[in-house]
Amino acid sequence: YNRMAALMSDSQFDKPGNATWAQCPACDYWFHVAPALLALETVDLICPECAKPFAPAEAKALVGS
């Protein structure tokens, strides 16, 4: 059971299509990612908590709104 994913999917305040949440594969930190960035295959995400760069496909989890 992923509590963060459940909380985000139940949120009445998120606007669909505006944000995606990514979970860092190294430290499990969740952060916002613009959906347009995920469409770019050559862009790595960088975790704001531990600074690990990773491809979107390597994210522990991605939750879109």
N, C-alpha and C positions, 0 to 999 in steps of 0.2 A: 504494500500500500504506500503510495507516494503522497504524503500530506500536502507538499508544496503544489503539486500538479492539481490536486483536488481543490485547494484554496483558489488557485488561479482560474480554474475552469468555472467555479461558482461565483466569481466576482461580478457584481452588477455594475462595476465602475469602469471596467476595461472596454475600450472600443474595438470591435473586431478589425483585424488587419493592421493595427497600429504597432503592436509589439509582439515579440517572441521572447520567451525565456530560454536561456541556455544554462546547462549545468556543467561546470568544469569537470573534466575527467580526472584531474589530479587532486583537487581539494573539495569537490562537491559544492562549491559556491554557485549560487544562482544569480544571473544578471540579465538585463534587457539586451536584446539584439534587434536591430531594425530588420524587418523581413527582406528588404532589398539587399542587405549584405549577405544573407543566406543564399540568395540567388546567384551571387558571384562565386564561381567555383575556385577562383585564384586567391580569395581573401581568407586569411586565418583570423580566428577570433583570439583575443587575448584576455585572459581572466583578470579582472580588476583586483582580485584578492591575492593571487599567488604569482601573477604575471606569466603563466604558462601559455604559449601560443598553441593553438590547435585548429584543425580543419573542422568545419561544422559537422561533418560526418563522424568525427571523433568525440563529439559531445556526449557526456553520459546520458543526457536527456535533452530534448527540445520540446517545448510546449508553446504552441501558437495560440493566439487569441483570435 
